[in-house]
Amino acid sequence: MTSRTEPTALPTTTLPTTAEPTTAEPLAPLLTGLLDGSVEVIDLTSPLSEQTPLIQLPPERGQPWPFAREAISHYDEAGPTVYWNNIRLSEHTGTHFDAPVHWITGKDLDDVSQVPPQRLVGPASVLDFSAHAAADPDFLLQRHHVEAWQEEHGPLAAGGWLLYRTGWEDRQGSQEEFLNGRHTPGIAPECARWLAEQTPVIGVGVETVGTDAGQAGEFEDQPYPCHWYFHGADKYGITQLRNLHRLPPQGAVLIAAPLPIVGGSGSPARVLALVPR
């Protein structure tokens, strides 16, 4: 008679009576701050709609599509339980991220899907020149402006963003006022080259429709210098930001979240800032 083998007993696991923390130690203070309000999340993204201002290029150039949508269904016969839309827009509509491949100087560098995730999160240095732009809509940030700012606030954040506040977000409600006949503030060519090639920032963020000044196409020494130098240096741009007035000169952390469009030159993005309070 064949004897029956008894099943092997499984080891007994004792469950803890209370949950044990599983958060990695470096992230615990951040999560605590988010929960108790000592770290505030500020949305730097302009709302995206059919009224979002859009760059206008010379008539002989290609033109970006404005934001548009068409309902697939809206709790109706096409879909009684679901509301959703098809949308149409340019990669560079509203608050958006410029990848290096967006410009000819970066044509062999990353498209938006190839940007390393580590470079989408970083510290921010916020330079406020809104008074200058209010006095002169064609105001250009110069190297001496940045150096004077650093004397007061410390060096530009390594591996982070230069966020350039001009007060231009106040004009976002009107396409005409926002574009202002191509009279919008920007960065001087010599300063853009210095920032791109000799400082540790990885990108520039602005409140205007593009990273360059409205008159940048007519600059004699280098047209569109932010595009030319930043993308050639494998660096980035973010446009049409808002709420920069709510950030400190130093100490905020920027999170830029573009869509990873394969082969894309850029993407609309949700841009957030973490600010200690």
C-alpha positions in Angstrom: 0.0 0.0 0.0 1.4 3.4 -1.0 1.6 5.9 1.8 0.2 9.3 1.2 2.6 12.2 1.4 1.3 15.0 3.7 1.6 18.5 2.2 4.4 20.6 3.4 3.2 23.3 5.8 3.6 26.9 4.5 5.6 29.3 6.7 3.5 31.5 8.9 3.6 35.2 8.2 2.8 37.6 11.0 1.2 40.8 9.7 2.0 44.0 11.6 -0.8 45.6 13.5 0.0 49.0 12.1 1.2 50.1 8.7 4.9 50.6 8.5 6.4 53.5 6.5 7.5 52.4 3.0 8.5 55.8 1.6 12.2 56.2 0.7 13.9 58.4 3.3 14.8 61.3 0.8 11.2 61.6 -0.3 9.5 61.5 3.1 10.0 65.3 3.9 8.6 66.2 0.5 5.5 64.1 1.0 5.1 65.4 4.5 5.3 69.0 3.2 2.7 68.3 0.5 0.3 66.9 3.1 0.8 69.6 5.8 0.9 72.5 3.3 4.5 73.6 4.0 5.2 72.7 0.3 2.7 74.4 -2.1 2.1 73.2 -5.6 1.6 76.2 -8.0 0.3 75.7 -11.5 2.4 77.7 -14.0 0.3 76.5 -17.0 -2.0 78.8 -18.9 -5.5 77.3 -19.5 -5.7 75.8 -23.0 -8.8 76.8 -25.0 -10.0 78.1 -28.4 -9.1 81.6 -27.1 -5.5 80.7 -26.3 -3.2 83.3 -28.0 -1.2 81.8 -30.9 2.0 83.0 -32.6 1.5 84.5 -36.0 4.3 84.1 -38.6 4.8 86.0 -41.9 2.2 85.0 -44.5 4.8 83.1 -46.6 5.7 80.9 -43.7 3.9 77.8 -42.4 1.3 78.5 -39.8 0.5 76.7 -36.5 -3.1 75.4 -35.9 -5.0 77.0 -33.1 -6.6 74.8 -30.5 -9.9 73.3 -31.7 -12.1 70.4 -30.6 -15.0 68.3 -31.8 -17.1 66.2 -29.5 -17.0 62.4 -30.1 -19.9 62.0 -27.7 -21.4 64.0 -24.9 -23.8 61.7 -23.0 -25.8 61.5 -26.2 -26.7 58.9 -28.9 -23.1 58.6 -29.9 -22.1 57.6 -26.4 -24.8 57.8 -23.7 -22.4 57.4 -20.8 -19.3 59.2 -22.0 -18.1 62.7 -22.9 -14.9 63.0 -24.9 -13.4 65.1 -27.8 -11.0 65.0 -30.7 -8.6 67.9 -30.5 -6.5 69.7 -33.1 -3.5 72.0 -32.3 0.1 72.7 -33.0 2.9 71.2 -30.9 3.7 74.8 -30.0 0.3 76.0 -28.8 -0.3 77.6 -25.4 2.1 76.7 -22.5 4.5 74.4 -24.3 7.9 72.8 -24.2 10.5 73.3 -27.0 12.8 70.4 -27.5 16.3 70.8 -29.1 15.2 69.4 -32.4 12.8 72.3 -32.8 15.6 74.4 -34.2 18.2 73.8 -36.9 21.0 74.1 -34.4 19.6 71.1 -32.5 18.3 69.1 -35.5 20.5 66.1 -34.5 19.6 66.3 -30.8 16.6 65.1 -28.8 13.0 65.2 -29.9 10.5 65.8 -27.1 10.1 62.0 -26.5 13.8 61.6 -26.0 14.3 64.3 -23.3 15.6 62.5 -20.2 13.0 62.5 -17.5 15.6 63.6 -15.0 15.8 66.9 -16.9 12.1 67.6 -16.6 12.4 68.2 -12.9 14.8 70.8 -11.5 15.3 74.0 -9.5 14.2 77.4 -10.7 15.7 80.9 -10.6 13.1 83.5 -11.2 14.2 86.9 -12.6 11.6 89.6 -12.3 11.9 92.3 -14.9 8.2 93.1 -15.2 8.8 96.8 -14.4 11.3 97.1 -17.2 8.9 95.4 -19.7 6.0 97.6 -18.5 8.1 100.7 -19.4 9.4 99.2 -22.7 7.6 96.2 -24.4 10.7 95.6 -26.5 12.9 95.3 -23.4 15.8 92.8 -23.8 17.4 91.1 -20.9 21.2 91.7 -20.9 24.0 89.8 -19.3 24.7 92.7 -16.8 21.0 92.4 -15.6 21.6 88.7 -14.9 24.9 89.3 -13.2 23.4 92.0 -11.0 20.5 89.6 -10.1 23.1 86.9 -9.1 24.9 89.4 -6.8 21.7 89.8 -4.9 20.2 86.3 -5.0 23.1 83.9 -5.7 24.1 81.9 -8.8 21.6 80.6 -11.3 20.4 77.2 -10.3 22.6 74.4 -11.7 20.6 71.9 -13.7 17.6 74.1 -13.5 15.6 76.8 -15.2 15.9 80.5 -15.7 12.3 81.8 -15.4 12.0 85.2 -16.9 9.1 87.2 -15.5 7.9 90.2 -17.6 4.3 90.6 -16.4 3.1 89.5 -19.9 0.7 87.0 -18.5 -1.7 89.9 -17.8 -2.2 90.2 -21.5 -3.3 86.6 -22.1 -7.0 87.4 -22.4 -6.5 89.1 -25.8 -4.6 87.8 -28.8 -4.0 91.4 -30.0 -2.6 92.6 -26.6 -0.6 89.4 -26.1 1.2 89.6 -29.5 1.3 93.4 -29.3 2.2 93.8 -33.0 5.4 91.7 -32.3 6.6 94.1 -29.7 7.2 91.7 -26.8 10.2 91.4 -24.4 12.9 88.9 -24.7 16.6 88.2 -24.3 19.5 90.0 -26.1 21.6 87.8 -28.4 24.8 88.1 -26.4 23.0 87.3 -23.2 21.2 84.3 -24.7 24.5 82.9 -26.0 26.1 83.3 -22.6 23.2 81.7 -20.8 23.1 78.8 -23.1 26.8 78.1 -23.4 28.4 79.3 -20.1 25.8 78.9 -17.4 24.5 75.7 -15.7 20.8 76.3 -16.5 19.1 73.7 -18.8 16.4 75.9 -20.1 14.6 79.2 -20.2 10.9 79.8 -19.4 8.9 82.9 -20.4 5.4 84.4 -20.2 5.4 85.4 -23.8 4.2 83.5 -26.9 7.8 82.3 -27.6 11.1 82.3 -25.9 12.5 85.0 -28.2 11.5 88.7 -28.3 8.8 89.7 -30.8 11.4 91.6 -32.9 14.0 88.8 -32.7 13.6 87.9 -36.3 15.1 91.3 -37.2 18.2 91.0 -34.9 21.3 91.7 -37.0 23.8 89.8 -34.9 21.7 86.7 -34.4 18.0 86.3 -35.2 16.0 84.3 -32.7 18.9 83.9 -30.4 17.1 81.8 -27.7 16.1 79.2 -30.2 19.5 79.3 -31.9 21.7 79.1 -28.9 19.7 77.2 -26.3 18.6 74.4 -28.7 22.1 74.2 -30.1 23.4 73.6 -26.6 20.9 70.8 -26.0 18.8 73.0 -23.8 15.0 73.7 -23.7 12.4 76.4 -23.7 8.9 76.8 -22.1 6.5 79.5 -23.1 3.3 81.2 -22.0 3.9 80.6 -18.3 1.8 82.3 -15.6 2.0 82.8 -11.8 5.7 83.5 -11.8 4.9 86.3 -9.4 4.1 83.6 -6.8 7.5 82.1 -6.9 10.6 83.1 -4.8 13.7 84.2 -6.7 15.4 81.0 -5.6 14.1 77.8 -4.0 11.3 76.6 -6.1 11.4 73.2 -8.0 10.0 73.2 -11.5 8.2 70.1 -13.0 7.7 70.3 -16.8 5.5 67.5 -18.3 5.3 67.6 -22.1 3.7 64.7 -24.0 6.4 62.3 -25.3 5.5 62.7 -28.9 7.8 60.5 -31.0 9.7 62.7 -33.4 8.0 65.8 -31.9 9.6 69.1 -31.9 7.7 70.1 -28.8 4.5 69.6 -26.9 1.8 71.4 -24.9 2.9 70.9 -21.3 1.6 71.0 -17.7 4.2 73.0 -15.8 4.1 73.0 -12.0 6.3 74.5 -9.3 6.9 73.2 -5.8 7.4 76.1 -3.4 8.3 76.0 0.3 6.0 77.9 2.6 
